[in-house]
């Protein structure tokens, strides 16, 4: 780490010239990235938030850490108020000549500025820059505006070979020697990020269902802290819950025992979070804003997706029933939850134990909203919807009777999951059907909008749930 650790004492990069030279390259490259949030709108410019050299760009392999704000036309949802643009974390490698193995990572060749004529590329594809990040995390150094912190109770060896996870994600991940995985956040906001906050809280409670953070990467800018990345133990040989469910479905195998175990794991995480962080009681005054927000999302979705409109009156009754129950004096407990729970956020280790990962919440929502206490039913509803999605997602040969067996599979998994949850928490989610229906309806409405915008072929999946939920009077 000596090269990177000492370089911050030298002259910084020529920041205005650097960004100006990268601007035309980033305008073309950034919107193509899976994690870019502003798809469908042109990038009109960039402003620099921070720039730090982790390896000097004049070295055989340079590494520049950038936080840049991408400026785009405002969406109708953002209104007329000023919107500063989303801030993105970029790790740029710099080489004189890019070897063929790194050709897919190329961003471009700046024509002007301090990097003129050199190859600029996505550095996480390259083991050398990726190793620099691990060494910074291992040694807990500070480099310019960047701060690397390490939980000394977990040993991080310096000889771990990095490899980039190539699966599409809303962030980027690097695995080090099948021992650790570094999640590099891409869209950056100031404040306490739940993707670090909640695993640390669960580690304090001794909850083994979530890998405890070993190290993390921060930026200190303008008296605010930004969480940039989290290093956690890598669950070697683990199976992604979504892929595992689809595999079992394709073979015609039941998944109820796994669903039940997953329900138990979810309840253990919820119980530990309720012990570690404050909870609140939701009476009528506090429940009403949640119900109103659900209703507003439904109204906006019905405007955006015509196929939803015939079902909107029936769906609205799910929210009205919850408001009525709260007005009669019913209360609920709200606490910190996962916030975006589905099968893809769960890992099963070779010994059969389930882990929950990715506590960032829905990245499109403001950080303050993602950190608000919520009824655990919101997480549960997300998982119930995920079983339904899995049941509709298995490729089948033409002419095979698909829907009835798949529907029964989803129903069995949903029931088993709730049973497992009740075994640990003592509370069966099905015993509060009004609350569960409201959150499942809210999730299905979100899915309708998402599929209509991004995957129209999938729209029948949430619409089938919408028909069921609208009729559940």
N, C-alpha and C positions, 0 to 999 in steps of 0.2 A: 504493500500500500504506500510505500514511501514516495513514489512518484506522484500519486494523487494527493496524498496527505500533505505534502509540502508545497504543492503548486499554488494553493490558494494565497500564499504570501506574495506571489509575483503579480505583475500587472494583469488586470482583468481583460477579457476580450473587449474589442471595440464594439460596444453593444449596438448603437444606432446603425452603424455600417453593417454589422452582422445581420440584423433583422431585415434591413433593406435588401441585402443580397439574397436572403432566404425566401423573401416574400413570394416571388413568382413560383418557386418550387413548392412551397407549402400550400399555396392556393389550389394547386392541382393534386397534391398528395394527401393532404389532411382529410378532405371530404370522402376519400375512398376507404378510410379506415373504419373498421367495424365499430369502434368506440366513439366515433365522431357523432355528436348529438344533434348537429344542425343540418342534417341531410335534407336536400330539397330546396335549400336557400343558398344563394351564392355567398362566398366569402369576399367581403369588400376591403378587408385590410387586417393588419395585425398590430397589436401594441405589446411591448415587452414588459413583462412583470418582473422577471429575474433571469440572470444568466450566470452560470458558474462553470468554470473549466475543471473537470475532474481528471482529465489527461490533456496536456497541451495540444492544440490542433496542429502544431508544427512537428509533433512526435510521429513515429511511424503509424501509430493508431491514436487518434485524438478522441476525446469524449467531452461533449458539451451538454450540460443540463440546462434546459430552457423551460420557463413557464411563460407561455404566450397567450394573449387574449385574442380570440378570433371574432372579428366584427362582421355581423350579418344583418340583413333587414329584419325588423321585428316581426314576430308572429302576431295574429289577432289576439291570442291568449295573453301576450305580453302587454298589449294595449299601447297607448301613446306615450306612456312614461318611459323615461330613458332606461335602456338596458345596456349594461357595459359590455356584453358579450361573454361567452363561456371561456374559462381559463383552462388550458390544456398543458399537461406535462409531456415534454418531448426529451428523449435521450438520443442525441445525434452523434453517430460515429463519423470520424473524418479520416480518410486515407488518400494517399497519392493515387493509387490504382486499386480498384475494388476487385478482389479475387472472384472467380466465377461462383464459388459457393455462396457468396453474399449478394449476387446479382439481384435476387428477388427483394432484397432489403433496400435497394437504391432509392433515394429521394431525388437526387439530381446533382448537377455540377454548377455551383454558383459562378456567374460570369464576372461578378465584381466583389469587392469587399475582402475581408481577411481570409476567406476560404476560397477565393477565386481559383478555378481550375482543378480543385480537389474534389473527390467524391464524398458526398454527404449521404449517410444512410441510417436506417433504423438500427441503433446500436445494440438492442437486446438480442438481435440475431447473431451477434459476434461474441464468442466466448471471452475474449480479452476484456472488453468493456463490462460485460456482465459480471466477470470476476472482480472487477474494481468495485462494483456496488456491494458485493458480498463482503469484501475486505473492509470496506468502510463500515458496514453494519457490524462486522465481527469485532472491530477495534473501537467502535463508538466514537468516531472523530467528528469534528465540525469543520466544514469546508465552505467558506463564504457564507451564504445564507442558508446552507443545508446543514441539518443536524441529524446524526445517526446515533440511535440509542440501542443498547443491547442488554437484555435480561441475562445477567452473568450466571444465573442458575442453569442456563442451557448452553452447552458448549457448541461453538460453531467452528468446525475445522476449516483450515485455509486451503485444503487441497480438493475441495468439492468441485466437480466439473459441471458447468452450467449448460442447460439446454432450454430453449424457448418452447413454451407450450403453443402449438400452432392451431389448436381448436379456436373457433370464433368465440370471443368473449367481449364483455363490455369494458374490460380492462386488459392488462397484459400480465402474463405469469411466466416466471422462470423457475425451473426446478434445478436444484443444486445437488448432484450426486444421489438422487432419490432419498435425500435426507431432509431437505428444507424446500419450501416453495415460497418465492417472493411474488406477492401480488403488487404490481405497479399500477396505482390509480392513474387514470388518464384525465378525466374532467375533474378539476380541482376547485374546492371551495374552502374558505377559511372556517375554522371552528373544529369542534370535537367530532371526529368521524366515527360513527358507530362500528365501522369495520375494524377499528382498533379498540375503541372504548368497551364494546360488549365482550369480545374475547378476553380482554384483560380482567373484566369484572367476573367472568365465568371462571377464569384461572384462579382468582382469589378465593372463589367458592369451592375449588377443587372439582369442578365439573369436567369430567373426562370426555364429554360428548363434543367438545370443541377444542381443536388444537390450540395450545397456549402460545401467544406471540413470543418469538425468541428475540426479535429486533424490529425496529421500525425507523422509518425515514421521514423527516419533517423539514419544513421550511419556515423560517421566522421572517416575516415581512410586514413592515408598517404596524408593528405591535400586535400582529395576528399570527397564529400558527396554522399551517396547512399540513395535513397528513398526506404524504406522498406514496407511501408503500408500507407493507407489513410482511415480515418474514415469519412463517409458521412451519412446524414440523410437517413433512410430506407423508401422507398415509400411503405407504408403498403397497402396490397391488390392490388398491381400493377400486371398487366398482361404483361408477356414477349411478345414482338411483334411477334416473330416467332411462339410461341405457340398459340397466339391469331389468327394469320393469318391461321394457319393450322386448328384451330377449326372452323373458319368461312367457310373455303374451304370444310371441311368435311360435313358441314351442307348444302352446296350449296349456302351459303350466299355471297353477294358481300362485298368487303373490300375497295371500292373506297373512301368512306367518311373518313375512318381511314387513308388510304394512302395519301389523300389530307391533312389531319391534320398533318400527319407525315412530309410531304413536307414543311408545314409552320414552324413546329418546327425546322427542319434542317436549313431552311433559317434564322430563328431567331438566332440560334447558330452561323452560319457562319457570320452573320452581326455583332454580338457582338464580335466575335474573330477578325474581321477586324478592329473594333474600338479599341480594347484593345491592339493588338500586331501589329508589323510592317508588311506591305505588300510590295511586289516587283512587278515590271513590267517584264513580260516575252516576250522579243523580240526574234529574230532569234538566237542570241548568247546564250541566256539562255534556250530557248526551245529545241535547238538541242541536248544538252546532255540528256534531258528527253526522246526525241524520240529515241536516240541511245540506251539508257538503255532499253526501251521497245523492240526494235528490238533484242537486245542481249538476253533478256529473252525469246523472241519467238524462236530464233535460238536454245537456250539451251533446251527449252521445246520440240521442234520438234526432237531433238536428243534423248531425254529421253523417249518420248511417241510416238511410231510409228503411232498411230491412228491420231495424229495431223498433220503429214507431208503432206498429200494431201491438207490440208487447209492453210498451211503456206504462200504460195504466195499471196492468197487472203487476209489473215490477215495482211501481211506486207504492203499492200496498205493503210490500216488505218493509219499506222505510217508515211508512205511516204506522204499522203495527208496533215497531220498535219505539217510536215516539209516544204512542198511546200507553205502552207498558211503562215507560219512564214517567209519564204524567200521573200514573196510578201509584207512584212511590217506589217502583222497582229500582234497585241500584246494581251496579256492576263494578268489579275491580279492574282498573287499567294498570298496565305495567309496561316495562320495556320488553319488546318482542323482536323476533328476527326481522320482520317487515317485508320480506319478499320470499316467503317460503314455498318451495315446490320441489319436486323430485330431483331436479338438476342441482339443487343446493345441498344434497345429501350424499354422503359417501359411506359405502359398506366395506369394512376392512376384511381381509381374508379370514379372520376369526369370527366374522359375522356381526361385529359391533358397528353400529351406525354413528356417524359424526355429522354435524351440521356445519356448513361453511358459508362464507360470503354474507356478512352481516351489514353490508353497506346499505341495504334497503333499496327502494326503487330510485335509481340515480336521477331520474327526471324530476323528483320532488325536492323541494327546498330542504336543506339540512335540518332546520328547526322542526319541520314537520316529521321528518324521519326519526327524530329523537323524542318525539312526544310519546308518552305512555298510551298504550292501546289495549283493548280487551284481547286476550289470547285467541279469541275466536277469529280474529283477522288472520293469524298465521294458519290456524286450522282450516279455515275456508280456502286459503291458497293451496294447501296440500290436497284437499278434497277435489278442487278443480283440476289439480295436476293428475290425479288418478283418472279423471274423466278424459283429459287430453291424451293420456297414454292409451286408453282404450280405443281411441279413434285414430291412432297413429301407426298402427302396425300394417305394413304392406301385405296385401292379400291377393291371391290369384283370382282372375276374373271368374265370376260365377259362384264363388264360395260364399256361404251364408255368414256374413261378417257381423252385422250389428248386434244381433241378440246375444251371442256369446260374449262379445266385448262389453256390452252394457252390463251384463251380469257380473263380469269380472270387475268392473269399476265399482259397482254397488257393494260387492263383497270386500273389496279393498277399503272402501270408505268406512264400512262398518267395522272392519278389523282395526283400522287406524284409530277410530274413536274409542274402541274397547281398550286398546293398548294405552291410549292417553289417560283414560279413566283409571286404569290399574295403578298408575303412578301418582296422578294428581288427586284422585278421589272425586273428580268432577267429570262426568260424561258430557261432552259437548252437545250430544243429541237431546239432553235434558233441558236445554235452553234453545228450542227450535226457532224462536223469533229472532234472537240475536244472531244465530248461525245463518239463518236464511238471509238476513240483511247483509251480512258481510260476504256471503257467497254471491248474492245478487250484485253487490258493488264490484266484486272481482270479475264476474261474468260480463258486466257492462264495460269494464276496462278492456277485457279481452276482445270484445266485439269491435271497439274502436281501433285497437292495435292491429287486429287481423285485417280489417277493412283498409287500413293505411299501408300495411307492410306485406301481408300474406293473404290476399283475397281468397285463395283456394282453401284456406283454413277457416274461413268465416263460418261455415256450417257447424263447426265444433262448438264455439260458444253460443251460437244461436239455438242449438239443441238444448243447452242448459237454460238459456233464457226462456224458452217455451215451458220447460219444467218448472222453473222458479216462478214465472208469471202465473202459473195455474195453481201454485201451492198456497191457496187462500185458507 
